[in-house]
């Protein structure tokens, strides 16, 4: 392969990565819209910001999906725990009266 072909291939890979990153950002934005609605519902219903039972069920489900997809389950769990921590933080802020 020539240097130009390598550069073209690299540019193609990077373009794909950029598109996937954009999709991830949009998906996370949609997820947080829904979880903020959940936070408002929990406040109105006087429910706790966190639901450890649901979190564990989700972690197990997503670890399984990661394994099926060839993705490291430990990474998937770490990523999900990061997102869940942010969601709980939003729910706590909503419970305290902040408008998110």
C-alpha positions as CSV (number, residue, x, y, z in Angstrom):
1,X,0.0,0.0,0.0
2,X,1.2,3.5,-0.8
3,X,1.4,6.2,1.8
4,X,-1.6,7.9,0.2
5,X,-3.7,4.7,0.5
6,X,-2.7,4.5,4.2
7,X,-3.7,8.1,4.7
8,X,-7.0,7.5,2.9
9,X,-7.7,4.4,4.9
10,X,-6.9,6.2,8.2
11,X,-9.2,9.1,7.2
12,X,-12.0,6.6,6.4
13,X,-11.6,5.0,9.8
14,X,-11.6,8.3,11.6
15,X,-14.7,9.5,9.7
16,X,-16.5,6.4,10.9
17,X,-15.3,7.0,14.5
18,X,-16.5,10.6,14.3
19,X,-19.9,9.5,13.1
20,X,-20.2,6.9,15.9
21,X,-19.1,9.5,18.5
22,X,-21.8,11.9,17.2
23,X,-24.4,9.1,17.5
24,X,-23.3,8.3,21.0
25,X,-23.6,12.0,22.1
26,X,-27.1,12.2,20.6
27,X,-28.1,8.9,22.3
28,X,-26.8,10.1,25.6
29,X,-28.7,13.4,25.2
30,X,-31.9,11.4,24.6
31,X,-31.2,9.1,27.5
32,X,-30.7,12.1,29.9
33,X,-33.9,13.7,28.7
34,X,-35.8,10.6,29.7
35,X,-34.0,10.1,33.0
36,X,-34.6,13.8,33.9
37,X,-38.3,13.1,33.4
38,X,-37.9,10.1,35.7
39,X,-36.3,12.4,38.2
40,X,-39.3,14.7,38.1
41,X,-41.7,11.8,38.4
42,X,-39.7,10.5,41.4
43,X,-39.9,13.9,43.1
44,X,-43.7,14.1,42.5
45,X,-44.1,10.6,43.8
46,X,-41.7,11.0,46.7
47,X,-39.5,8.2,45.5
48,X,-35.8,7.8,46.3
49,X,-33.3,9.2,43.7
50,X,-31.5,5.9,43.5
51,X,-32.8,2.4,42.9
52,X,-30.0,0.0,43.7
53,X,-32.1,-3.1,42.7
54,X,-32.9,-1.7,39.3
55,X,-29.2,-0.7,38.8
56,X,-28.0,-4.2,39.5
57,X,-30.5,-5.7,37.1
58,X,-29.4,-3.3,34.4
59,X,-25.8,-3.9,35.1
60,X,-26.3,-7.7,34.7
61,X,-28.4,-7.2,31.6
62,X,-25.9,-4.9,29.9
63,X,-22.9,-7.1,30.9
64,X,-24.6,-9.9,29.1
65,X,-25.2,-7.7,26.0
66,X,-21.6,-6.6,26.1
67,X,-20.4,-10.2,26.1
68,X,-22.7,-11.1,23.2
69,X,-21.3,-8.1,21.3
70,X,-17.7,-8.8,21.9
71,X,-17.3,-5.8,24.2
72,X,-15.4,-6.0,27.5
73,X,-18.1,-6.4,30.2
74,X,-15.9,-4.7,32.8
75,X,-15.6,-1.6,30.6
76,X,-19.4,-1.7,30.0
77,X,-20.1,-1.9,33.7
78,X,-17.7,1.0,34.5
79,X,-19.3,3.1,31.7
80,X,-22.8,2.3,33.0
81,X,-21.9,3.1,36.6
82,X,-20.6,6.5,35.5
83,X,-23.8,7.3,33.7
84,X,-26.0,6.0,36.6
85,X,-24.0,8.2,39.0
86,X,-24.7,11.2,36.9
87,X,-28.4,10.3,36.6
88,X,-28.7,9.9,40.4
89,X,-26.9,13.3,40.8
90,X,-29.6,14.8,38.5
91,X,-32.4,13.1,40.4
92,X,-31.0,14.5,43.7
93,X,-30.8,18.0,42.3
94,X,-34.4,17.7,41.0
95,X,-35.5,16.5,44.4
96,X,-33.9,19.5,46.0
97,X,-36.0,21.8,43.7
98,X,-33.6,22.5,40.9
99,X,-35.0,22.7,37.4
100,X,-32.9,20.7,35.0
